[in-house]
């Protein structure tokens, strides 16, 4: 059942028909409504390559077929085609496929300016998120929401599944001392268990002057679902997040990005491979308790690619682990990442934090994790530090839930 929102609207959706997918995303709901609230309105659109229907039609084509006037496009990290390397600046440009002007939201500027929103009736966000704070699309959503509220135009979110599900909440909250960036805008624990539509409702309700927010909801999605349960094809929302299995490991294994351990970029399985030249796989695997995963010994040589132009240890023989998701319902990605960090710090003198620890602090939005590991704290003790914040967030988010 769709709950009536407090500071936005949710448009009713019907079950999905004519496809093997169990879940209809907001874009498909809108299409069944003949364009719904977007018909005959001047629209700015934030999208990427994963902004598609279950049968592969892109949001731009769907909206244009529904008498929706697309005026301007906005590009998040990796660009409209999701082919840019991680962290690479996206530039303003004319989109060659549509002829529309594309405004960058990743680089020196991360939010729409007043002039970017001029002439629009509504700003639409249709992004596939990964369900973790440091995956930058959730911060892009928040930047767009705040800019829309300031400009007095409506924000509409075409909702999509959280691939981690809606019940899994893990990790620390960002601290007040964290420098603001696209890695840490989202409130709550690191893994928040919200869809982007729900996050928009939560953030909007907290603004001093809330804006107009509408969510076109999904049909058929339940909070316990991971991606496999939706029976939707996986379309990579970023160049290195290539499978739904990788999405279930990403929030943990990506923490290695802030260390001198390689996180799998430069192979066919980023975030499902990890290692370094000095790691002995048979020693590391037994030291990591990973509920819902199996960890197999692996040896490999990182190679450069368009998605990973400069991988760590390029061409060097590395030892490490291959991560496999054994039970999606039981998987705890943050515990996995924490277990890896604790074991690596304890077992290997060669282990080091990048940038003297600033990289992991920035990724998590807090120094607390690194400081606890440096003190020799174990996994359970560190997880216990997050319990109160997780319980509080479960209560605070209740009024923003749609499913």
C-alpha positions in Angstrom: 0.0 0.0 0.0 1.2 3.5 -0.8 1.1 5.8 2.2 0.0 9.4 1.8 3.1 11.5 2.1 3.3 14.5 4.4 5.2 16.9 2.2 4.9 15.4 -1.3 2.6 13.2 -3.3 2.8 9.6 -4.4 0.9 8.5 -7.5 -0.8 5.1 -7.3 0.7 2.3 -9.3 -0.8 -1.0 -10.7 0.9 -4.4 -10.9 3.3 -4.9 -13.9 1.9 -6.9 -16.8 3.4 -8.2 -20.1 7.0 -8.7 -18.7 8.8 -11.2 -16.6 9.7 -8.5 -14.1 7.9 -8.6 -10.8 8.5 -4.9 -10.1 7.4 -1.9 -12.1 9.6 1.2 -11.6 8.3 4.7 -11.5 9.1 5.4 -15.2 6.9 2.5 -16.2 4.1 3.6 -13.8 4.3 7.1 -15.5 4.1 5.5 -18.9 0.9 3.7 -18.0 -0.6 7.0 -17.0 0.2 8.6 -20.3 2.9 10.8 -18.9 0.9 11.6 -15.7 1.8 14.8 -14.0 4.6 15.5 -16.5 2.3 15.9 -19.6 2.5 19.3 -21.3 5.1 20.5 -18.8 8.6 21.9 -19.4 10.9 19.3 -17.9 14.6 19.1 -16.8 15.7 15.5 -16.5 18.5 13.9 -14.4 19.3 10.5 -15.8 21.9 8.0 -16.9 22.3 4.8 -18.8 20.3 2.7 -16.3 17.3 5.0 -16.5 15.4 2.4 -18.6 12.3 0.3 -18.6 12.4 -3.5 -18.1 12.5 -3.9 -21.9 15.4 -1.5 -22.3 13.7 1.8 -23.5 15.4 4.9 -22.1 13.6 7.5 -20.0 14.2 10.2 -22.7 12.4 8.1 -25.4 9.6 7.2 -23.0 8.9 10.8 -22.0 9.1 12.1 -25.5 6.5 9.6 -26.5 4.2 10.8 -23.7 3.8 14.5 -24.8 6.4 15.6 -22.2 8.5 18.6 -23.3 12.1 17.8 -22.4 14.0 21.1 -22.2 17.3 20.3 -20.5 19.3 17.3 -19.3 21.4 17.0 -16.2 24.3 14.5 -16.0 25.4 12.9 -12.7 28.8 11.2 -12.0 29.9 9.1 -15.0 27.8 11.2 -17.4 24.5 10.6 -19.3 25.9 7.5 -20.9 27.5 6.1 -17.7 30.8 5.7 -19.5 33.0 8.1 -17.5 35.7 6.9 -15.1 35.0 7.2 -11.3 35.4 10.7 -10.1 36.1 12.1 -13.5 34.6 15.6 -14.1 31.6 15.7 -16.3 31.4 18.8 -18.6 28.4 20.9 -19.8 27.7 20.0 -23.4 25.2 19.6 -26.1 24.0 16.0 -26.0 24.7 14.6 -29.5 21.8 12.0 -29.3 19.1 14.5 -28.4 20.4 17.9 -29.3 19.5 19.0 -25.7 21.9 21.0 -23.5 23.4 18.7 -20.8 24.3 20.4 -17.5 27.1 18.7 -15.4 26.4 17.8 -11.8 29.8 16.3 -11.2 32.9 18.4 -11.1 33.4 21.9 -9.9 29.6 22.2 -9.7 27.4 19.6 -8.1 24.0 21.2 -8.0 21.8 23.0 -10.6 22.2 26.8 -10.6 19.2 29.1 -10.8 19.9 29.7 -14.5 20.0 25.9 -15.1 16.5 25.7 -13.8 15.1 28.8 -15.5 12.2 28.1 -17.7 11.4 24.7 -16.2 8.2 23.6 -14.6 9.6 20.5 -13.0 12.9 18.8 -12.4 12.7 15.0 -12.8 15.2 12.6 -11.2 15.4 9.0 -12.7 18.6 7.4 -11.3 19.3 3.9 -10.3 21.0 4.1 -6.9 23.1 1.6 -5.0 21.7 2.1 -1.5 24.9 3.4 0.1 25.8 7.0 1.1 29.1 7.2 -0.8 27.5 6.2 -4.1 27.1 9.7 -5.4 23.7 9.6 -7.0 21.9 9.9 -3.6 23.9 13.1 -3.0 23.0 14.4 -6.5 19.4 13.8 -5.7 19.7 15.9 -2.5 21.5 18.7 -4.3 18.7 18.8 -7.0 16.0 18.8 -4.3 17.6 21.7 -2.4 18.1 23.7 -5.7 14.6 23.0 -6.8 13.2 24.1 -3.5 15.2 27.4 -3.7 14.0 28.0 -7.2 10.4 27.3 -6.4 9.9 24.4 -8.9 8.7 20.9 -8.3 11.0 17.9 -8.0 9.6 14.6 -9.3 11.4 11.3 -8.5 10.7 8.3 -10.7 11.4 5.7 -8.1 13.6 2.6 -8.5 14.5 -0.3 -6.3 17.2 -0.1 -3.7 19.3 -3.1 -4.8 20.2 -3.8 -1.2 16.6 -3.9 -0.1 14.7 -1.7 2.2 15.3 -3.4 5.5 19.1 -3.5 5.6 20.5 -0.6 7.5 24.2 -0.7 8.5 27.2 1.4 9.4 28.0 4.8 10.9 26.3 8.1 10.4 28.4 10.9 8.9 29.9 13.2 11.4 29.4 17.0 11.6 33.2 17.4 11.0 33.1 15.7 7.6 33.8 18.1 4.7 30.7 18.2 2.5 31.0 16.3 -0.7 29.0 14.0 -3.0 30.2 11.1 -0.8 28.3 12.1 2.3 25.2 14.3 1.8 22.7 11.5 2.7 21.4 11.4 6.3 21.4 8.3 8.4 23.7 5.3 8.5 26.0 4.4 5.6 23.5 1.8 4.2 20.2 3.6 4.7 17.6 1.1 3.3 15.7 3.8 1.3 14.7 4.3 -2.3 15.6 7.6 -3.8 11.9 8.6 -3.7 11.9 7.9 0.1 15.2 9.7 0.6 13.7 12.8 -1.2 10.7 12.7 1.2 12.9 12.4 4.2 15.4 15.2 3.2 12.6 17.5 2.1 10.8 17.1 5.4 14.0 18.3 7.2 14.5 21.4 5.1 13.7 24.8 6.9 11.5 25.6 3.9 10.4 22.3 2.3 10.0 22.3 -1.5 7.3 20.6 -3.6 8.3 16.9 -4.0 6.4 14.2 -5.8 7.3 10.5 -6.1 6.0 8.3 -8.9 6.3 5.0 -7.0 7.1 1.5 -8.0 4.5 -1.3 -8.1 5.3 -4.7 -6.7 8.4 -3.8 -4.7 8.6 -4.9 -1.0 11.3 -3.9 1.5 12.7 -7.4 1.8 13.6 -7.6 -1.9 17.1 -7.5 -3.2 17.6 -7.0 -6.9 17.2 -10.7 -7.8 13.8 -10.7 -6.3 12.6 -7.9 -8.7 13.3 -10.1 -11.8 14.5 -7.0 -13.6 17.5 -7.1 -15.8 20.6 -5.4 -14.3 21.8 -2.3 -16.2 25.1 -1.1 -14.8 24.4 2.3 -13.1 28.2 3.0 -13.1 31.0 1.4 -15.1 32.3 -0.8 -12.3 29.0 -1.9 -10.8 28.4 -4.6 -13.3 26.1 -7.1 -11.5 23.5 -7.2 -8.8 25.9 -9.5 -6.9 28.5 -6.8 -7.0 26.0 -4.3 -5.6 25.6 -6.6 -2.5 29.4 -6.5 -1.9 30.1 -3.0 -3.0 29.3 -1.1 0.2 31.9 -3.2 2.0 34.6 -4.0 -0.6 34.6 -0.4 -1.8 36.1 0.6 1.6 39.3 -0.9 0.4 39.5 1.9 -2.2 40.7 4.1 0.7 43.6 1.7 1.5 46.5 0.3 -0.4 44.5 -2.9 -1.1 43.0 -3.2 -4.6 39.2 -3.4 -4.8 38.9 -5.2 -8.1 38.7 -2.4 -10.6 40.4 -3.5 -13.8 38.9 -6.9 -14.0 35.5 -8.3 -15.1 34.4 -8.5 -11.5 35.0 -5.2 -9.7 34.2 -5.3 -5.9 34.1 -9.1 -6.1 37.9 -9.4 -6.3 40.3 -7.8 -3.9 44.0 -8.1 -3.1 47.6 -6.9 -3.1 51.0 -8.3 -3.9 51.7 -9.0 -0.2 48.5 -10.8 0.7 48.5 -14.6 1.2 44.9 -15.6 0.3 44.9 -18.7 2.4 45.8 -16.7 5.5 43.3 -13.9 4.9 40.2 -15.8 4.1 39.8 -17.6 7.4 40.3 -14.4 9.3 37.2 -12.7 7.8 33.7 -13.6 9.0 31.3 -12.7 6.2 27.7 -13.7 6.8 26.0 -14.4 3.5 29.2 -14.5 1.4 31.8 -17.1 0.6 35.5 -16.0 0.2 37.7 -18.0 -2.1 41.4 -17.7 -2.6 42.4 -15.9 -5.8 45.4 -14.7 -7.7 45.4 -12.2 -10.5 47.0 -9.2 -12.2 45.1 -5.9 -12.3 44.8 -4.5 -15.8 43.9 -1.0 -17.0 40.6 -0.4 -18.7 38.3 2.5 -19.6 36.4 1.9 -16.3 39.7 1.7 -14.4 42.4 3.7 -16.2 45.0 3.4 -13.4 44.2 0.4 -11.1 46.3 -0.3 -8.1 49.2 -2.7 -8.7 48.6 -2.7 -12.5 50.3 -5.7 -14.1 51.6 -7.0 -10.7 50.9 -10.5 -9.4 48.5 -10.2 -6.5 47.0 -12.5 -3.9 43.6 -12.0 -2.5 40.0 -13.1 -2.4 37.1 -13.7 -4.7 33.8 -12.7 -3.0 30.6 -14.6 -3.9 27.2 -13.8 -2.6 25.9 -17.1 -1.1 22.7 -15.8 0.5 21.5 -12.3 -0.6 19.0 -12.1 2.3 21.7 -12.8 4.9 24.4 -10.6 3.3 25.8 -7.8 5.5 28.0 -5.7 3.2 29.3 -3.3 5.8 30.2 -6.1 8.2 32.1 -7.7 5.3 34.1 -4.6 4.6 34.7 -4.0 8.3 35.9 -7.6 8.7 38.3 -7.2 5.8 39.8 -3.9 7.2 40.2 -5.4 10.7 41.9 -8.6 9.4 44.1 -6.7 7.0 45.3 -4.3 9.7 46.0 -7.2 12.1 47.7 -9.6 9.7 49.8 -7.4 7.3 52.3 -4.8 8.3 52.2 -3.6 4.7 48.6 -2.5 5.0 48.1 1.2 5.0 45.4 3.9 4.8 45.5 6.1 1.7 46.3 9.8 2.3 47.2 9.1 5.9 43.6 8.1 6.7 41.8 11.1 5.1 40.5 8.9 2.3 38.6 6.4 4.5 37.4 9.3 6.8 36.0 11.1 3.7 34.4 7.9 2.3 32.6 7.2 5.6 32.1 10.8 6.6 33.6 10.1 10.0 37.0 9.3 11.6 35.5 6.9 14.2 36.0 3.7 12.2 39.6 4.3 11.4 40.4 5.3 15.0 38.7 2.2 16.4 40.7 -0.1 14.0 43.9 1.7 15.0 43.1 1.0 18.7 42.7 -2.7 17.9 38.9 -2.9 18.3 37.2 -6.0 16.9 34.3 -6.2 14.4 31.6 -6.7 17.0 32.8 -3.8 19.2 32.9 -1.4 16.2 29.4 -2.5 15.0 28.1 -1.9 18.5 29.0 1.8 18.2 26.5 2.1 15.4 23.6 0.4 17.0 22.0 3.4 18.6 22.2 5.5 15.5 20.7 2.7 13.4 17.7 2.3 15.8 17.2 6.1 15.9 17.2 6.3 12.1 14.7 3.4 11.8 12.3 5.6 13.8 13.0 8.8 12.0 12.6 7.4 8.5 9.2 5.7 9.3 7.1 8.7 8.1 9.0 8.8 4.7 8.5 5.2 3.7 6.3 4.4 0.7 6.5 0.6 0.6 
